[in-house]
Structures are given as structure tokens and as C-alpha cells.
Amino acid sequence: MTSRRVLLKGTLYGSAAALLPTAASASDGGALPRLPAPTGPYPVGIRTVHLTDPSRTDPWVGGVRELMLTVLYPARSVGGFARAHQLTPAEAAVFSAYAPARHPGLPRPGSVDWGAVLTHGHAGAPPLPGRRPVLMYSPGGGDSRTLGTTLAEDLASHGRVVVLVDHPGDASQVELPTGLRTTVLSGPPDPATFRAMVDTRIADLRHVLDRLGSLPLARVMDSRRIGLYGHSAGGTAAVHAASADRRVGAVANLEGYLDLDSSAARLGRPLLLFRTDGFDGADRVDSSWAGLPGRRAMLPDASHWAFTDYGSLLPPLQASGLVTATARTALVGPGEPEAALAAVRRRVGSFFARHLS
């Protein structure tokens, strides 16, 4: 079993300061990325939630399984409520080093002020009255929930409650009340590790489903209208989690493999199978989706991480000279980012609007 990789907050906040760019470096070309604004009619509120599952032992480090969630929702008003940062200082410090190590060609540590990036969610804002559909998101393998912020904010601005689920252990970084967990992955997982990762995510998602009624915003969640969506390994987990859980009414799989077993074929509910035309795993995606009933969609001139916040963040960083063209194309494709983002928002939003109305 992998040893526990938890660091105390005080230590990490100190290392964060060393990794974030100085004012001088920012003025000399260091970048402060900005997330695109949501397009819906409602302002967005945001809260973070810590959950534990005493019935499970964490498969990566032992001890009780812990989860962190971000809940986004349409707000009644946002006056006086500050916009939340996408990452905590501790998370930003780790991400600054993790991103270029995993994806060569991304900005070197300290050249981007990741800790200063603001979401469009206002922390603690009062929710808009009424019960609304609930959408739960599982990120790609090795990614944290925060890389799904842009799509989630847009879905919330159109009247849904969106729950972003972090999966400690394979997530690049996630700050828990007990400290910060970093990924146990050192590269693409072998088949056994991938299976363990997906099984853990499935159990995580089902635990969150079990706990929806006790979350702080339960009063505005309609438990009769629940959808799951996920990117890559998160899409795999979302489909398999829903296959044996009738509480889920619709699932959107953003380029996740579905060849672990035959349960995806037994889903029996609306399924969106959405992929890019530039993913180097396209052959496996196509073969694993063969014969599955579901609505298929293609994102052109794009690659695998165009479904995440990388799709909006990397093109401006490339224009600033902080990201190579090779890295940008490999991760998100060469296409026009605004068009890709609009297509993802429109396709995913309309799918859930149709099936969770």
C-alpha cells in the first residue's frame, strides 16, 4: 500500500509563497489566467464540503476514506460575497510543479500565478429558492475537481446544482481539513491500477449520492433529477456508477473508456458519448463505445483536455509565450478555444436539459 502523502498546511503555505510569481515576474511576462464567464441568467454561488465514508478504507493510504466537494448553484444574490479562488495556496503550489511534469511544455513552476485565479462563484452566496436538478462531476485520472470549473459554472448559471467530486489519491492535489493529499500516480496507470482507480471513484460517487440529503444545500437539490458527467476516467466511473444506481437519470461521458466490463451496455438511461477528433486514444474509445445506445457527439479540432479548463487557459498562455504550440495541440487541440468551449457547454447543457427536465 502506498504510504500516506499528507502534508501539514503550515508547511505547504510556506512552499506556496516560494512557487508563486513575484509582482516583478508578473509584469515581465508572468501570467494570471482568467476563466471564461458563465453564460446563464443566474449568478453563481459556491461552497466546499468535506465528507468522510467510515464504511470504507482509503485504498491508497489507509484510514477512513475522505472526499472534498465543490458545490456550485444559482444564487439569489451575490452582493457582498467575494469570488472564490480556483485553488487554495497549497493546491496552487503543487499544481504549479505538477502540471509541467505531467505535460511537458506547460509553464514552468512560478511563471503562472495559479493561486490568484478566480472562479465566477461567490463563496457562501444565498441560493436561489426552488429545487433544481443535480449534476455530479468526476474529473479525469490524475486531475483535480478544480479543472472542471468552467463547465460547472456555466451549468449552474443555467439553473442546476453542480457537485464537483475530488478523488484523493489519484487527484493531482486536494486540500483536506487534515492536510493536502497529492497523487500516488507516477504516470499512466497500468490496467490493475486503472481498475482500482475507477472502482474507488464509483464508490465515491455512490457515497456522495447517499449523502446529498445531508449536504448544506440539500434544500435546493431535486433528488428526482440527478445526472452524472465525467471526463476521461471520470466518464468511465460516471457510466459504471449509474449502471447499478437507478437514482441517476442521465449520464454524459466526455471521452472515457467503457471497456472494463459489460455494465455500460446495461445502463438503460440516456447517455451522451462525447469525444474529440484529436485524442490519441480514439481507437480504444471507439471500440469501447461500439454497440452502446447513446447520443454521440464530436468536438472538432480538439484533443482530450479540451473538455477541461485547460481548453480555455492554454491558448492565451501560448499567445504569451508560456506554453508551446506542441503542448497546446497535444492537450486541447489547435482549434479556436471560444468555439470549442461554446460547443461543450451547449452540448452538455442541452443534453441534461432534455433528460432532466
C-alpha positions in Angstrom: 0.0 0.0 0.0 1.3 3.5 -0.9 2.4 5.5 2.2 0.2 8.4 3.2 1.2 11.5 1.4 -0.3 14.2 3.6 1.5 17.5 4.3 0.6 20.0 7.0 -1.0 23.2 5.9 1.7 25.4 7.5 4.5 23.7 5.6 2.6 24.0 2.3 1.6 27.6 2.6 5.3 28.4 3.1 6.2 26.4 -0.1 3.4 28.1 -2.0 4.9 31.5 -1.4 8.1 30.3 -2.9 6.5 29.0 -6.0 4.1 31.8 -6.9 5.5 34.5 -9.2 6.5 37.9 -7.8 4.9 41.1 -8.9 8.0 41.8 -11.0 7.9 38.5 -12.7 4.2 39.0 -13.5 4.9 42.4 -15.0 7.7 40.9 -17.1 5.6 38.3 -18.6 4.2 36.1 -15.8 0.6 35.4 -16.4 -2.6 35.5 -14.4 -5.0 33.2 -16.3 -8.7 34.1 -16.3 -11.6 31.7 -16.5 -14.4 32.5 -19.1 -17.5 33.9 -17.5 -20.6 31.6 -17.5 -23.4 32.4 -19.9 -26.6 31.7 -17.9 -29.0 34.2 -16.4 -28.1 33.4 -12.8 -25.1 34.5 -10.7 -23.3 31.5 -9.2 -22.7 30.7 -5.6 -20.0 28.2 -4.4 -19.3 26.2 -1.3 -16.8 23.5 -0.4 -17.8 20.4 1.5 -15.7 17.7 3.3 -17.2 14.2 3.5 -16.0 11.0 5.2 -17.1 7.5 4.5 -16.5 5.4 7.7 -17.6 2.3 5.9 -14.6 2.3 3.6 -10.8 2.2 4.0 -8.9 4.5 1.6 -7.3 2.2 -0.9 -4.3 4.4 -1.5 -3.2 5.4 2.0 -5.4 3.5 4.5 -7.6 5.2 7.1 -11.1 6.4 6.6 -12.0 7.5 3.0 -12.3 11.3 2.8 -13.7 13.4 -0.1 -13.8 17.0 -1.0 -16.6 18.5 -3.0 -17.2 21.9 -4.6 -20.9 22.7 -4.9 -22.0 25.4 -7.4 -25.5 26.7 -7.6 -27.7 29.6 -8.9 -27.5 32.3 -6.3 -30.3 34.7 -5.2 -27.8 37.5 -4.9 -24.0 37.8 -4.7 -23.6 41.3 -3.4 -21.0 41.3 -0.6 -19.9 37.8 -1.3 -16.4 37.5 -2.8 -15.5 35.4 -5.7 -13.7 32.2 -4.7 -10.2 31.2 -5.8 -9.9 28.2 -8.1 -7.1 26.7 -5.9 -6.0 27.2 -2.4 -2.4 28.4 -2.0 -1.3 24.9 -1.0 -3.0 23.4 -4.1 -1.6 26.1 -6.4 1.9 25.3 -5.2 1.5 21.6 -6.0 -0.2 22.3 -9.3 2.4 24.7 -10.4 5.0 21.9 -10.2 2.7 19.0 -11.2 1.3 20.4 -14.5 4.6 20.8 -16.4 5.9 17.5 -15.0 2.9 15.6 -16.3 2.5 17.7 -19.5 5.9 18.8 -20.8 5.6 22.2 -22.5 3.3 23.7 -19.9 4.6 26.8 -17.9 7.5 26.1 -15.6 6.9 26.4 -11.8 6.4 30.0 -10.7 5.7 31.5 -14.2 1.9 31.5 -13.7 0.1 32.8 -10.7 -2.3 29.8 -10.3 -3.1 30.8 -6.8 -4.6 34.1 -7.9 -7.1 32.6 -10.5 -10.6 33.5 -9.5 -13.7 31.5 -10.2 -17.0 33.2 -11.0 -18.6 31.5 -8.0 -19.3 33.7 -5.0 -18.4 32.0 -1.7 -21.4 31.5 0.6 -23.9 33.4 -1.5 -27.5 32.5 -0.7 -29.1 30.0 -3.1 -31.9 30.9 -5.4 -35.1 29.3 -3.9 -36.5 26.3 -5.6 -35.5 22.7 -6.1 -33.1 22.1 -9.0 -31.5 19.3 -11.0 -28.3 18.0 -9.5 -25.3 17.2 -11.7 -22.2 15.4 -10.3 -18.8 15.6 -12.0 -15.9 13.2 -11.8 -12.6 14.6 -13.3 -10.1 12.8 -15.4 -7.5 10.5 -13.9 -4.8 12.4 -12.2 -6.8 15.7 -12.4 -8.5 17.5 -9.6 -12.1 18.6 -9.5 -11.0 22.2 -10.0 -10.1 21.6 -13.7 -13.9 21.2 -14.3 -14.8 24.7 -13.0 -15.7 26.5 -16.3 -18.2 24.0 -17.5 -19.7 23.6 -14.0 -20.1 27.3 -13.5 -22.0 27.5 -16.8 -24.3 24.6 -15.9 -25.0 26.3 -12.5 -25.7 29.6 -14.1 -28.5 28.0 -16.1 -30.2 26.7 -13.0 -28.6 23.5 -11.9 -26.8 22.5 -8.7 -23.4 21.1 -9.7 -21.3 18.9 -7.4 -17.6 18.6 -8.4 -16.1 15.5 -6.7 -12.4 15.1 -5.9 -10.9 11.6 -5.6 -8.0 11.9 -3.2 -5.2 9.5 -4.1 -5.3 9.8 -7.9 -6.1 13.6 -8.0 -3.1 15.7 -8.6 -3.8 17.7 -5.4 -6.7 18.1 -3.0 -6.6 20.0 0.3 -8.5 18.3 3.1 -9.1 19.6 6.6 -6.2 17.3 7.7 -3.8 18.5 5.1 -3.0 18.2 1.4 -3.0 14.9 -0.5 -1.1 14.5 -3.7 -1.4 11.9 -6.4 0.0 8.4 -5.9 0.3 8.1 -9.7 3.7 8.4 -11.3 2.5 8.1 -14.9 -0.3 6.4 -16.9 -1.8 3.7 -14.7 -1.4 0.0 -15.5 -4.7 -2.0 -16.0 -4.9 -3.1 -12.4 -4.3 0.4 -11.1 -6.8 1.9 -13.5 -9.4 -0.7 -12.4 -8.7 0.2 -8.7 -8.9 3.9 -9.5 -12.3 3.5 -11.3 -13.7 1.2 -8.6 -12.7 3.8 -6.0 -14.3 6.6 -8.0 -17.6 4.6 -8.4 -17.8 4.1 -4.6 -17.0 7.8 -4.1 -19.8 8.8 -6.4 -22.3 6.5 -4.8 -21.4 7.8 -1.4 -22.0 11.4 -2.5 -25.4 10.3 -3.9 -26.2 8.8 -0.5 -25.2 12.0 1.3 -27.0 14.5 -1.0 -29.8 14.9 1.5 -27.4 15.9 4.3 -25.4 18.4 2.3 -25.7 22.1 3.3 -27.6 22.9 0.1 -29.9 19.9 0.2 -33.0 22.1 0.3 -32.4 23.3 -3.3 -31.5 19.9 -4.7 -34.1 17.8 -6.5 -33.2 14.2 -5.8 -35.6 13.0 -8.5 -33.4 14.7 -11.2 -29.8 13.6 -10.9 -27.3 13.4 -13.7 -23.6 12.3 -13.7 -20.9 13.5 -16.0 -17.2 13.0 -16.1 -14.1 13.4 -18.2 -11.8 10.5 -19.2 -11.6 8.2 -16.2 -14.3 10.3 -14.6 -16.6 9.5 -17.6 -15.8 5.8 -17.2 -16.7 6.0 -13.5 -19.9 8.0 -14.1 -21.3 5.4 -16.5 -20.4 2.5 -14.3 -21.7 4.2 -11.2 -25.0 4.9 -12.8 -25.4 1.4 -14.3 -26.4 0.0 -10.9 -28.0 3.1 -9.4 -31.5 4.0 -10.5 -31.3 7.4 -8.8 -29.3 8.6 -11.8 -31.4 9.8 -14.7 -28.8 10.6 -17.4 -25.1 10.4 -17.9 -22.6 12.3 -20.1 -19.3 10.6 -20.8 -16.6 13.0 -22.0 -14.1 10.7 -23.7 -13.9 7.9 -21.1 -13.2 4.3 -22.0 -16.0 1.9 -21.4 -14.3 -1.5 -21.8 -13.9 -2.5 -18.2 -16.9 -4.8 -18.3 -20.3 -5.1 -19.8 -22.2 -3.0 -17.3 -22.2 0.1 -19.6 -24.4 -1.8 -22.1 -27.0 -2.3 -19.3 -27.2 1.4 -18.4 -30.7 1.8 -19.7 -30.8 5.6 -19.4 -29.9 8.5 -21.7 -26.2 8.5 -22.4 -24.1 11.2 -24.1 -20.9 9.9 -25.7 -18.8 13.0 -26.5 -15.3 12.8 -27.8 -12.7 14.9 -29.6 -11.2 14.3 -33.1 -7.6 14.6 -31.9 -7.3 12.2 -28.9 -4.5 9.7 -29.3 -6.7 7.1 -27.6 -9.5 7.5 -30.1 -9.3 3.9 -31.4 -9.9 2.5 -27.9 -12.7 5.0 -27.2 -14.4 4.0 -30.5 -14.1 0.3 -29.9 -15.3 0.5 -26.2 -18.3 2.5 -27.3 -19.2 0.2 -30.2 -22.8 -1.0 -29.9 -23.7 1.2 -27.0 -27.0 3.0 -27.3 -26.4 6.7 -26.8 -26.2 10.1 -28.4 -22.8 10.6 -30.0 -21.1 13.9 -30.5 -17.7 15.1 -31.8 -15.7 18.1 -30.8 -13.6 19.1 -33.9 -10.1 20.5 -33.9 -9.7 19.5 -30.3 -7.9 17.0 -28.1 -8.6 15.2 -24.8 -8.3 18.0 -22.3 -10.4 20.5 -24.3 -13.3 19.3 -22.1 -11.5 20.8 -19.0 -10.3 24.3 -18.0 -7.1 23.7 -20.0 -9.2 24.3 -23.1 -9.6 27.9 -22.1 -6.4 28.5 -20.2 -3.7 27.2 -22.6 -4.4 29.2 -25.8 -3.8 32.6 -24.0 -0.8 31.2 -22.3 0.6 30.1 -25.7 0.0 33.6 -27.0 2.0 34.9 -24.1 4.9 32.5 -24.9 4.4 30.5 -21.8 3.0 27.3 -23.5 4.5 25.6 -26.5 2.3 25.0 -29.6 3.1 21.3 -29.3 1.9 21.2 -25.7 -1.3 23.2 -26.5 -2.2 21.0 -29.5 -1.5 17.8 -27.7 -3.7 18.7 -24.7 -6.5 20.7 -26.2 -6.0 20.8 -30.0 -5.4 23.6 -32.4 -9.0 24.8 -32.7 -10.4 28.2 -31.7 -11.0 28.0 -27.9 -14.2 30.1 -27.7 -15.9 27.9 -30.3 -14.8 24.7 -28.5 -16.0 25.9 -25.1 -19.3 27.1 -26.5 -19.8 23.7 -28.2 -19.1 21.8 -25.0 -21.3 24.0 -22.9 -24.2 23.8 -25.4 -24.0 20.1 -26.0 -23.7 19.0 -22.3 -26.2 21.6 -21.1 -28.9 20.7 -23.7 -28.4 17.0 -23.0 -29.2 17.4 -19.3 -32.0 19.9 -20.0 -33.7 17.4 -22.3 -33.4 14.4 -20.0 -33.7 16.0 -16.5 -36.5 18.5 -17.2 
